[in-house]
Amino acid sequence: MLCEICGRRKAAFLVEIEGAKLYACAVCAKGGKIIGKLSQKEEKVKSIDKNIEEVVVERTEDIVDDYADRIRKARQRMNIELKDLAKMLNEKESFLKHIERREMIPTIKLAKKLEKVLHIKLVEEVVRTLSTSSGAKKEEFTLADYLQGEEDGG
Ligand SMILES: [Zn+2]
């Protein structure tokens, strides 16, 4: 995930700026109050301070629930035979048939190809923010403290 402030560097912190919670890189985080440290995907970061609310952000891609209907309807609307669609995607017709019957779930990669060919939306980005705070008392935490700790910890 990119920093929501500069949009250039990787977000590393959840910060509060003027009441808004934003994901910020280490540089931009200096302009706000750090609420928590982020980790990408499901990888949990070790708590930098037990009094700090640990925030775990999961960013995953999911196939929409009604993928089968969307594919079938779009294909019929565009008047594409299943076997032709299979050729366009370089997939087996039987495999696509299973997908349209909801017997199989397409991979993200295949879903993205289907999106392009059929002009439909099949992949959704799901962002979950998991707070693992134990409700402990919160103390002021500054980026300097964190960076200091990193340098000392070699
Ligand atoms: Zn930034």
Boltz pocket constraint, residues with backbone or C-beta under 6 A from the ligand:
constraints:
  - pocket:
      binder: B
      contacts: [[A, 3], [A, 4], [A, 5], [A, 6], [A, 7], [A, 8], [A, 9], [A, 24], [A, 25], [A, 26], [A, 27], [A, 28], [A, 29]]
      max_distance: 6.0
